[in-house]
């Protein structure tokens, strides 16, 4: 699936850039090529890095990666290993220990023999999963946003452009799905995790609604307020890019040195910057299931943080609503035949549907829900209680306000009674005056 989406999207991008060149739209041509070739180069680098091809003396494979044919070579190698596995007895096997999901409070540990062929296939699958995430959020997501923006400006959806946008959307959703599965397998590496079809369906629907609404909101906003598009994008991107680094500096942990033995300190820094770059690119369009933690040996935060999830979706919903409001206020004549209130309502409902499928996944379909310290419903309830506690003023302030109001009312009553007494001729006043 990764290879099919990669090849189809790259071919469609080249064909569409040729159409833009024939029509004289040079800017759209170069932007389409940029968003197609940049992720291709990053995919080749990730495949070479994961398989350690530089230190294995494989010049032909490196040449094919330079020619952007790395995924094709890897796929051929995968099928060759798969069909030849089991024909020759392997000299040695490794034994892995995995724990089953708890049943009735008990969890059994199972030993499994893993041969060389199966280990190589697992490495290839992991490499293709990471390549799919890179392709999705550093190439397909900007590409889909660009093509939809062109459709809005030109008020025309051609057949080639519509096919390309469908391929890009499928690539993004597939990359987000692989990101979810990677997060589950990294967090629960000690357990034998099996993902059911219902879980795949929930993730697919969750990511489809979330990404489609997010891209549409960004395109609508950028079509009427081009000047403010860059600040919105930069604030989102650099906020998520520097967030892991800020947490790392606050923890005062030593610089991570165990990423790759062959890397120097500069190389490690470049790898970490690329990792946080990808993390920011994912969070620009959807919630990244994998949370980067630079002071952890695995560079991944393995704790289930419902607070961060709740805050992300609340802030993203507010941001989408604000951007739609700005589009509604400043919309131009190209939206003359569009029912703007209905479109705004549909996009907000679409984002709520994404949140609904996300809740269904974590509550009912997550393969490791038995290992949660608290369910998603309990976590969200505690999050809302915490937010209400923050928004609620402290009791001391309330008591002080009540005391001040009571004293003000007493002073007013005293002054009013004094005025009435003076008007009626208070005997105390006459006695005091005579004295």
N, C-alpha and C positions, 0 to 999 in steps of 0.2 A: 504493500500500500504506500509506503514511504517513497519507494522508487517511482511508482506510477504517478503520484502527485508531483514529485520533483520534475520528472521529465515532461509531463503534460503542461505544467505551469511554465516551465522555461521555454518550451516550444511556442506556447500561446503568447508569451511575452515578446518573443522575437518576431512572430508574425504580426502582432499588434503594433510593435514599434516600426516595422516596415510599412504598415498602413498609415501611421502618423507621418512618416517621412514622405510617402507619396502624396499625402494631403497638404504637406508644407508645414505641419505642426512640429517644428524642431524641438521646442521645449518639452512637449509631451513625449516625444520620441526618446530624448536623453533621460528624462526622469523614469520612464518605463524600463529602459535598459539598466539604469543605475539600481533600481529596486529589484531587478532580476539577477544581475551579475554579482552584486555585493553579497547577498546570502549564499550564492553558489560558492564563492571563494571561502566564506566562513565555514560552510559545510565540509569542503575539502580539508580545511585546517583541523576541524574537529575530528574527522575520521582518521587523519594521519596521526593526530595527537593521542587519541584513545588506543590505536593499534600500535603505537610506538614505531612507526615505519622508518623514522629517521635513523634510529639506532640499529635497525635490523638489516641494513644493506640491501634494499629492494629498489634499485633505480628505475625499473620499468613501472612499478606501481606508483612511485613518486612522479614519474613523467605523466602517467595517465591522470593523476590527481591535478597536476598543473594544467593539463588540457581539459579540466572540468569533467572528467569521465570517472571520477572516483566512485560514486554510488553504483555505476554499472559494473565496475570491476568487483566491488564488494558483493554485489548481489550474485554475480556468477560464482564467486568464491564460496558464498553461503550455500548455494544449491549443490556445488561440487562436494562440499563437506557433508551435506545432508544425505546425498544419495550414496556416498561411499562409506558412511558410518555403519559400523557393525560387520563389514566384510572382512576386515583384518583385525585380529585380536590386539587390543591396545596393551603396550608394555606395563603401564601402571594407570591406576585410577586414584582420584582423590575422594575422600569421604566428607560429606557435609552433614551437619546436624541442623534440622529444622524442627520447630515446635508446632504442633497443631493448634488450631483455634480452641480456646477453652470450651469444654462441654461439661456442664454441671459443676463448674468450678475447678475442673481438672484439665491439665494440658500435658499431653504426651510428647516426648521427644523422639523423632524418627531419624535414623541414619540412612543416608542415600549415597550410592556410589555415582560419581560424576566422571565420565571419561574425558579424554582430550577433545574429542569431536563435539561433545555436548558443551564443554567449557568454551570452545571457540565460537559455537553458535550463540551462546549467551552473551559473549563479548560483542559479536556482530549485532545482536538485537539491541543491546544497550547503546551501541554507537549509532545505530539507525534511529533509535528513539530520541537521542539528544540532537541528532541532525535534523529530525522532523521539527523539534521545538525551535531550533535556530531558523530553519526555513520559514516556519509559520510566522514568527513575531518580528523577525528582522527583514523579511522580504514580502511575504504574502499580506501581512496586515497593512504596511504602508502602500503596497500595490493596490489593494482593494480600496483604500481610502482615496488614492489618486484617481483611479478609474471611475469611481462613483462621483467624485468631484467634477471630472470632465463631463460625465453624463448630465450633471445638473447644469453646468455652464452652457453646454451645447444644446440642452433640452432634447437629447436624442440618445437612445440606447440601441446600438448596433448589435448584430448577432455575435460578431467576434468579441466585442467588449462584454456582452452578457455572459458568454461561455467562460471568458477569462475571469470575470468576477465570481462566478459560481465555483470555479476551480480554486481561486484564492480563498474563498470562504470555507470550502471543504478542507483546504490545507491548514487554515488557522484552527478550525474546530478539531481536526485530527491532532495537531500539535498540542493544543490545550488538553486534549484527552490523554495523550502520551505523558504530558507533564503531570497530570493527576495520578496516573498509574505509577510513574517514576517516584513521585512523592510517597505513595503508599508503600512501595517496595523498599525504599530507602529508610523510611521511619520504622517499618516493621520487618527489618531484615532477618530477625531471628525466627520469624514465623513463616509457615508455608501458606502463602497468600494465593487465593484463587478468586478471580473477579468474575462475577456472574453476568449474563447478558442484560439483566435488568439494571445493573450498575452502569454498564456501558451506555445503555439507552438514556438513563438519567443524566449522565455526564454530557452526552451528545446534545440533548435538548437544553441543558443548563448553559453550556458554552455557546450554542447556536444563538439563543436569545440574547445572551449577554454581549457577545461580540457584534452581532448584527445591529443591535440598538446603539452600542457605543460608536461604531463606525458611522452610522447614519447621523447621530447627534453631532459628531465632529465635522462631518461634511456640511450639514445644514448651517452650523455656526460659521464655518470658514467661508461659505459662499456669500454671506452678507457682511461679515466683519473680518476681512482679510488681514487687517493690521493687527488685530488682537489674537489671531490664531497662533502666531509664533510665541508670544508670552505664555499662553495657556499650555502649549505643548512643552515648552522649556521648563516651566514650573513643575509640571507633572513628571517629566523625565528626570530632571536633576534632583527632584525631591526623593524619588525612589532610588536613584543612583547613589546618592550620598547617605541614605538612611542606614544601610548595613555598615558603612564606614564609621558613621557617628556612633553607632552601638559598639563597634569594635574599639574605637578610641576611648569611649566611656568605660569599657570593661578593663582597660589597661593590661590586656593580654599580650604576650609576646607575638612577634610576627610569625605567621604560619610557615613552616619550613618543610612540611611532610607531604606537599602536594605531589611533587615528582622529584626524585633524587637527582635526575640529570639537569634540572632547572636551577639557574642561579637566582639570586635575590631579585634581580631585575626581571627575569623571566617569570618568576612567581608573581611579582606585582602586576605584570601584563596579563597573566592568566586571571588573576583576581579581578582586575579592571574589566576584562571581557565578560567575566561571570556576572558582575554587578551591572554591566551594560545590558546583558541579556535579561537580567532580572527587572531592570527598569523598563525595557521594551515590552515585556510580558504585562507588567502592571499598568502600562499605559492603556491597554485594551481590555484586560480582564484580571481577575484575581489569580495570582500565581500560587498554586498549591504548594510549591517548594519555596520555603522561606530561607534566604541566605543568612548564615551566621558565620562570620569570618573567624571567630575565636573557637569554633568547634573543629575537631580534627576532620570530620566529614564535610565541613563547610555548609551543613544543612541543620536547621533547627528542627529537632525531632519531636518537640512538645506540641500538643494540640492547643493552640491559643484561640479560643473563641472570641476574646475581646478584640484582637486585631482584625479578625474576620468581620465582626459586627461593625467596627469603626470604618473599615474600608468600604463596605457596601452602603453604609449610611452617608459617608462623605461623597462617594461616587454618585449616589442617587441625587443628592443635593446639587452636585456639580452638573449632572446631566439636565436637571430641571432648570438650573440657572442659565445654561447655554441655550436650552430651548426657549426660555423666556426672552433672551436677547435676540434670538432668531425671529421670534414672533413680533417683537417690537420693531426691528429694523429690516424685516423682510422686504424684498424688492419686487418688481413687476414680474419676474420670472415665475413667481409663485402665485400668480393671479388666479389660476384655475385650480389651486390646491386648497382644500379645506384645512386651514392651519390648526384650529382647535382640535379637530379630529385626529390629525397627524401627531400632535403633541400628546394627546391622550393615548394613542396607540403605542407610541414609543415608551411612555412611562409604564403602561401596562405590560409591554414586552419585557422591560427590565424587571418588573415585579415577577413575571413568569420565570425569568432566569433565577431569581432568588428562591422562588417556590420549588423549582426542580433541584436547586442546591440543597435546600432543607430536606427534601424527600430523600436525596442521596445520602446525606449524613445521618439521617434518622433511621432509614429502613434498609438502604442498599449498600452501605459501606461494608467492604469485606472484613474489616477489623473493628466493627462497632462494639464488639464484646470487650475490647481492650480499652475503650474510652473510660477515663475516670468519671466523666459526666457526659450525658447525651447532649445533642445539639439544642434541644428544647430547654434543658436545664441551664446550659451555657448561655443561651440568648436571654433567658429570664434573669440570670444573675447580671448579665451585661446591662440590661435595661434598668435593673435596680440600682446598679452602680452609677449609670448615667443620670438617673433621677436624683440620686443622692448628691451628685456633683451639682446639678442644676438647682437643687433645693437649698434655700438659705439656711445657715445654721440656726439652732434654737436660741442661742444667746442673742443674736441679732433680732430675732422675732420678739423675744421677751423685752428687749430694750425698746423696740418700736412700740410694743403694746404699752410699756410703762410711760414712754414719752407721750403717746396719744392720751393715756389716762390722766397724766399730769396736765396736759393741755386742756382736756375737758374739765378738769377740776378748777383750773385757773379761770376758764371761761365762765363756769357756773358761779364761782366766787365773785368775779367782776360783775356778772349780770345781777346777782343778788344784792351786791353793794349799790348798784345803780338803782334798783327798785327801792331799797331802803331809803336812799337819799331822796327819791321822788315822793315817798309816802311820809317823810318826816319821821325818821327813826328816833325813838325816845333816847336811845343811847347817845346819839349824836347831840341831842338837845341838852342832855345832862352834862356831857363832856364840854359842850360849848359854854353852859352856865358856869361850870367849874372853872 
